[in-house]
C-alpha cells in the first residue's frame, strides 16, 4: 500500500483523507453535535494511538513526533479560531 502524504502539492497540511477513514469520526459528526461521550471516545482513541506509537520510537523520533503533535494541535486551534471569526464577520455582514 502506498504511503499517503500528510502534505498536499501546495505544501499545506492534508490529513482529510486520513480523517475520512475514521468511521467513528464521521458517525460522531453526522448529527452536527459532539456530545461528551463522543468526545471521551475520541480521547480514548487518541490515547490508544499515542501509546501504540510512543513505545516504539527512539528518543530522536519521539522528539520529532512530539513537535509534530504540538504543531498540529496549535494549527487546529488557530484554524478553528480563524474560521469562527470569519463566520462571525459573515453573520454581521449578511
Secondary structure, DSSP 8 states (H G I E B T S, - for coil): -----SB-TTS-B--HHHHHT-HHHHHHHTTS---HHHHHHHHHHHHHHHHHHHTT--HHHHHHHHHHHHHHHHHHHHHHHHHHHHHHHHHHH-
